[in-house]
Amino acid sequence: MNKLFMILLTALMLSSVASAEPLTQYDKELSAFSYPFDVRTFNFNSQNQDLSMRYMDVGAKDADKVIVLLHGKNFSGYYWERVAKDLINKQYRVIIPDQIGFGKSSKPEFYQYSFAQLSLNTKALMDSLNIDNYDLVGHSMGGMLAVTFAVNYSDSVNKLILVNPIGLEDYSQYVEFKDTNFFYQRELATTLDKARTYQKNNYYDGKWSSQYEQLLTPLKGMLAGNDWEVVAWNNALTYGPIFAENIVGKFSHITKPTFLIIGTRDKTGPGRAWLKDGVTRELGDYQSLGKEAQRMIKNSTLIELEGLGHMPHYEDYSAFTNAFNQALDN
């Protein structure tokens, strides 16, 4: 009887192993990962190399209103899905680029990343689509990019909407400069559990859901794939402009109506773990940073979302969309 039981148990275990789904692997351009809308390609040459910038272009091509959604550092264009669908219902044409180094776009072996360069790339994309004027939305790192774009190409921007942007304080004043190798080693040590723990604690107030977990799908697949080293290298390179460029200094040069949508619980403070000697400033105090930015940006409106953090468009979509619609309609 014991022998028969062991045979049956072994057969059951083998059957379970055989039926288990293999771990999904993604390459450096997420070729096998489906985005919510059709993905297009803008091919161009930059810094003496041919690059491909992937983007989604949804809504009526003859729409009177056009809006561009700029992603943050830990994500790419796919996370704008729900926002984009609502914008389409509001008769917008929506452009959602993956910046070079992110998502489905090229991951160069070497690239001098700056927000001016990424702005230039985005402007070239919009010019290729023959779109001259548009509203501009930036979340997190995308906010640093959006501010730079709005200053460099003010004639193209109708309205600027910043959703919990980083760069509301000049990190170079407070944070030690680090070589790219420092960030590369940190990226190589990334695990899914580490990423989940970071986002859970820093984005969602210690809470977690299946919706938040889905946002980690691309990372999970790239970690399991064969291209993580080049992805990690680009992730490391893109820290450069975050810590080297003073976005606060650009605030007084913004000339277009600006809306700051700020989840006040946000404490995102890049570099707080390696502050300069003697620095006592608490980075990431969005409760104060939003108000300070609003005072510095002419013709700006601050919309605070009490109790929400760095990802208001996921943490509480109803509260976010009420604020977002206020920005769109004014």
URLINMO-V167864 format. One record per residue. RES is the residue in one letter. SS is DSSP state (A for helix, B for strand, O for the rest). PSI is psi as a letter, one per 40 degrees, with the letter a starting at -180 (NA if undefined). Layout:
BEGIN
res=RES ss=SS psi=PSI
res=RES ss=SS psi=PSI
END
This chain:
BEGIN
res=M ss=O psi=d
res=N ss=A psi=d
res=K ss=A psi=d
res=L ss=A psi=d
res=F ss=A psi=d
res=M ss=A psi=d
res=I ss=A psi=d
res=L ss=A psi=d
res=L ss=A psi=d
res=T ss=A psi=d
res=A ss=A psi=d
res=L ss=A psi=d
res=M ss=A psi=d
res=L ss=A psi=d
res=S ss=A psi=d
res=S ss=A psi=d
res=V ss=A psi=d
res=A ss=A psi=d
res=S ss=A psi=e
res=A ss=O psi=h
res=E ss=O psi=h
res=P ss=O psi=i
res=L ss=O psi=h
res=T ss=O psi=h
res=Q ss=O psi=h
res=Y ss=O psi=i
res=D ss=O psi=a
res=K ss=O psi=e
res=E ss=O psi=f
res=L ss=O psi=f
res=S ss=O psi=d
res=A ss=O psi=e
res=F ss=O psi=h
res=S ss=O psi=h
res=Y ss=O psi=i
res=P ss=O psi=e
res=F ss=O psi=i
res=D ss=O psi=h
res=V ss=B psi=h
res=R ss=B psi=i
res=T ss=B psi=h
res=F ss=B psi=h
res=N ss=B psi=h
res=F ss=B psi=i
res=N ss=B psi=h
res=S ss=B psi=h
res=Q ss=O psi=f
res=N ss=O psi=f
res=Q ss=B psi=i
res=D ss=B psi=h
res=L ss=B psi=i
res=S ss=B psi=h
res=M ss=B psi=h
res=R ss=B psi=i
res=Y ss=B psi=i
res=M ss=B psi=h
res=D ss=B psi=h
res=V ss=B psi=i
res=G ss=O psi=i
res=A ss=O psi=h
res=K ss=O psi=d
res=D ss=O psi=e
res=A ss=O psi=i
res=D ss=O psi=d
res=K ss=B psi=h
res=V ss=B psi=h
res=I ss=B psi=i
res=V ss=B psi=h
res=L ss=B psi=h
res=L ss=B psi=h
res=H ss=O psi=i
res=G ss=O psi=a
res=K ss=O psi=d
res=N ss=O psi=e
res=F ss=O psi=a
res=S ss=O psi=a
res=G ss=A psi=d
res=Y ss=A psi=d
res=Y ss=A psi=e
res=W ss=A psi=e
res=E ss=A psi=d
res=R ss=A psi=d
res=V ss=A psi=d
res=A ss=A psi=d
res=K ss=A psi=d
res=D ss=A psi=d
res=L ss=A psi=d
res=I ss=A psi=d
res=N ss=A psi=d
res=K ss=O psi=e
res=Q ss=O psi=f
res=Y ss=B psi=i
res=R ss=B psi=h
res=V ss=B psi=h
res=I ss=B psi=h
res=I ss=B psi=g
res=P ss=B psi=i
res=D ss=O psi=h
res=Q ss=O psi=i
res=I ss=O psi=h
res=G ss=O psi=e
res=F ss=O psi=i
res=G ss=O psi=b
res=K ss=O psi=e
res=S ss=O psi=i
res=S ss=O psi=i
res=K ss=O psi=g
res=P ss=O psi=i
res=E ss=O psi=d
res=F ss=O psi=h
res=Y ss=O psi=h
res=Q ss=O psi=g
res=Y ss=O psi=h
res=S ss=O psi=i
res=F ss=A psi=d
res=A ss=A psi=d
res=Q ss=A psi=d
res=L ss=A psi=d
res=S ss=A psi=d
res=L ss=A psi=d
res=N ss=A psi=d
res=T ss=A psi=d
res=K ss=A psi=d
res=A ss=A psi=d
res=L ss=A psi=d
res=M ss=A psi=d
res=D ss=A psi=d
res=S ss=A psi=d
res=L ss=O psi=e
res=N ss=O psi=f
res=I ss=O psi=h
res=D ss=O psi=d
res=N ss=O psi=i
res=Y ss=B psi=i
res=D ss=B psi=i
res=L ss=B psi=h
res=V ss=B psi=h
res=G ss=B psi=h
res=H ss=B psi=h
res=S ss=O psi=b
res=M ss=A psi=d
res=G ss=A psi=d
res=G ss=A psi=d
res=M ss=A psi=d
res=L ss=A psi=d
res=A ss=A psi=d
res=V ss=A psi=d
res=T ss=A psi=d
res=F ss=A psi=d
res=A ss=A psi=d
res=V ss=A psi=d
res=N ss=A psi=d
res=Y ss=O psi=f
res=S ss=A psi=d
res=D ss=A psi=d
res=S ss=A psi=e
res=V ss=B psi=h
res=N ss=B psi=d
res=K ss=B psi=i
res=L ss=B psi=h
res=I ss=B psi=h
res=L ss=B psi=h
res=V ss=B psi=h
res=N ss=O psi=f
res=P ss=O psi=i
res=I ss=O psi=i
res=G ss=O psi=e
res=L ss=O psi=e
res=E ss=O psi=i
res=D ss=O psi=g
res=Y ss=A psi=d
res=S ss=A psi=d
res=Q ss=A psi=d
res=Y ss=A psi=e
res=V ss=B psi=h
res=E ss=O psi=h
res=F ss=O psi=h
res=K ss=O psi=i
res=D ss=O psi=i
res=T ss=A psi=d
res=N ss=A psi=d
res=F ss=A psi=d
res=F ss=A psi=d
res=Y ss=A psi=d
res=Q ss=A psi=d
res=R ss=A psi=d
res=E ss=A psi=d
res=L ss=A psi=d
res=A ss=O psi=e
res=T ss=O psi=h
res=T ss=O psi=i
res=L ss=A psi=d
res=D ss=A psi=d
res=K ss=A psi=d
res=A ss=A psi=d
res=R ss=A psi=d
res=T ss=A psi=d
res=Y ss=A psi=d
res=Q ss=A psi=d
res=K ss=A psi=d
res=N ss=A psi=d
res=N ss=A psi=d
res=Y ss=O psi=d
res=Y ss=O psi=f
res=D ss=O psi=f
res=G ss=O psi=e
res=K ss=O psi=i
res=W ss=O psi=i
res=S ss=O psi=i
res=S ss=A psi=d
res=Q ss=A psi=d
res=Y ss=A psi=d
res=E ss=A psi=d
res=Q ss=A psi=d
res=L ss=O psi=e
res=L ss=O psi=e
res=T ss=A psi=d
res=P ss=A psi=d
res=L ss=A psi=d
res=K ss=A psi=d
res=G ss=A psi=d
res=M ss=A psi=d
res=L ss=A psi=d
res=A ss=A psi=e
res=G ss=O psi=a
res=N ss=O psi=e
res=D ss=O psi=e
res=W ss=A psi=d
res=E ss=A psi=d
res=V ss=A psi=d
res=V ss=A psi=d
res=A ss=A psi=d
res=W ss=A psi=d
res=N ss=A psi=d
res=N ss=A psi=d
res=A ss=A psi=d
res=L ss=A psi=d
res=T ss=O psi=e
res=Y ss=A psi=d
res=G ss=A psi=d
res=P ss=A psi=d
res=I ss=A psi=d
res=F ss=A psi=e
res=A ss=A psi=d
res=E ss=O psi=h
res=N ss=O psi=g
res=I ss=O psi=d
res=V ss=A psi=d
res=G ss=A psi=e
res=K ss=A psi=e
res=F ss=A psi=d
res=S ss=A psi=e
res=H ss=A psi=e
res=I ss=O psi=h
res=T ss=O psi=e
res=K ss=O psi=i
res=P ss=B psi=h
res=T ss=B psi=h
res=F ss=B psi=h
res=L ss=B psi=h
res=I ss=B psi=h
res=I ss=B psi=h
res=G ss=B psi=h
res=T ss=O psi=e
res=R ss=O psi=e
res=D ss=O psi=h
res=K ss=O psi=f
res=T ss=O psi=h
res=G ss=O psi=g
res=P ss=O psi=h
res=G ss=O psi=e
res=R ss=A psi=e
res=A ss=A psi=e
res=W ss=A psi=f
res=L ss=B psi=i
res=K ss=O psi=i
res=D ss=O psi=h
res=G ss=O psi=e
res=V ss=O psi=h
res=T ss=O psi=e
res=R ss=O psi=h
res=E ss=O psi=h
res=L ss=O psi=i
res=G ss=O psi=f
res=D ss=O psi=g
res=Y ss=A psi=d
res=Q ss=A psi=d
res=S ss=A psi=d
res=L ss=A psi=d
res=G ss=A psi=d
res=K ss=A psi=d
res=E ss=A psi=d
res=A ss=A psi=d
res=Q ss=A psi=d
res=R ss=A psi=d
res=M ss=A psi=d
res=I ss=O psi=h
res=K ss=O psi=i
res=N ss=O psi=f
res=S ss=B psi=i
res=T ss=B psi=h
res=L ss=B psi=h
res=I ss=B psi=h
res=E ss=B psi=h
res=L ss=B psi=g
res=E ss=O psi=h
res=G ss=O psi=e
res=L ss=O psi=i
res=G ss=O psi=a
res=H ss=O psi=e
res=M ss=O psi=g
res=P ss=A psi=d
res=H ss=A psi=e
res=Y ss=A psi=d
res=E ss=A psi=d
res=D ss=O psi=g
res=Y ss=A psi=d
res=S ss=A psi=d
res=A ss=A psi=d
res=F ss=A psi=d
res=T ss=A psi=d
res=N ss=A psi=d
res=A ss=A psi=d
res=F ss=A psi=d
res=N ss=A psi=d
res=Q ss=A psi=d
res=A ss=A psi=d
res=L ss=A psi=d
res=D ss=A psi=e
res=N ss=O psi=NA
END
